[in-house]
Amino acid sequence: MTFRVFARGSKGEIRIRDYDSEERLLDRYVKIGTEDCSTDLTLRGLPVLAGLIGPMPDGEGLARYETPEVFEKLTKEWSAHRRRRKRSLYAG
């Protein structure tokens, strides 16, 4: 399992860092619990980390975590994209 962390860089850009093991991830972040209720069974048992939202599925063999700022930004972008797409479907 690869652990992918999305965080905001010093200039506001989104930075992505992959960790090839849970041990390496836990060298950088503090475990505050264990995922035990996800409907995605591949996420069960993975660490819940202080200051990060996740784990979330991000493709086969990938668990994704995001800082709250990145989560909010990407959610807003996704929502705006869905609204634009929905409007274009009804415009024709």
C-alpha positions in Angstrom: 0.0 0.0 0.0 1.2 3.5 -0.9 0.2 6.4 1.2 -0.3 9.7 -0.7 -0.4 13.0 1.2 -1.7 16.2 -0.4 -0.6 19.4 1.4 -0.3 23.1 0.5 3.1 24.4 -0.3 4.6 27.7 0.8 3.3 29.5 -2.3 -0.2 28.0 -2.1 0.5 25.2 -4.6 -0.6 21.7 -3.9 2.2 19.3 -3.0 1.9 15.6 -3.2 4.2 13.2 -1.3 4.1 9.4 -1.4 5.1 7.1 1.4 5.9 3.5 0.5 5.0 2.1 3.9 2.9 2.9 7.0 6.1 3.1 9.1 7.5 5.9 6.9 4.1 7.7 7.0 4.1 7.5 10.8 7.7 8.9 11.0 6.1 12.2 9.7 2.5 12.1 11.1 0.9 11.2 14.4 -1.5 8.3 14.4 -4.7 9.1 16.4 -6.8 6.1 15.5 -7.5 3.4 13.0 -10.1 3.5 10.2 -12.7 0.9 11.1 -16.0 2.0 9.5 -15.2 2.7 5.8 -17.4 1.0 3.2 -14.2 0.5 1.2 -12.7 -2.5 2.9 -9.2 -1.8 1.6 -9.1 1.3 3.9 -10.1 -0.6 7.1 -7.2 -0.8 9.6 -5.3 2.1 8.1 -4.2 4.9 10.3 -6.2 8.0 11.0 -3.7 10.9 11.3 -3.7 14.1 13.3 -4.1 17.1 11.1 -5.1 15.1 8.0 -8.4 14.0 6.5 -8.4 10.4 5.4 -7.7 7.8 4.5 -9.6 7.9 1.2 -9.2 5.6 -1.8 -7.1 7.1 -4.6 -6.7 4.2 -7.0 -5.6 0.6 -6.6 -3.0 0.3 -3.8 -3.2 3.9 -2.8 -4.6 5.6 0.3 -5.0 9.3 0.2 -4.8 11.9 3.0 -5.3 15.6 2.6 -4.7 18.6 4.9 -8.0 20.4 5.7 -7.0 23.4 3.4 -6.4 21.1 0.4 -9.6 19.1 1.1 -11.7 22.3 1.1 -10.0 23.6 -2.0 -10.4 20.4 -4.0 -14.0 19.9 -2.8 -14.9 23.4 -4.0 -13.3 22.8 -7.3 -15.0 19.4 -7.7 -18.3 20.9 -6.8 -18.0 23.8 -9.3 -16.9 21.4 -12.0 -20.0 19.2 -11.4 -22.3 22.2 -11.5 -20.8 23.4 -14.8 -21.1 19.9 -16.3 -24.7 19.5 -15.1 -25.7 22.9 -16.6 -24.1 21.9 -20.0 -26.0 18.7 -20.1 -29.3 20.5 -19.8 -28.4 23.4 -22.1 -28.7 21.5 -25.3 
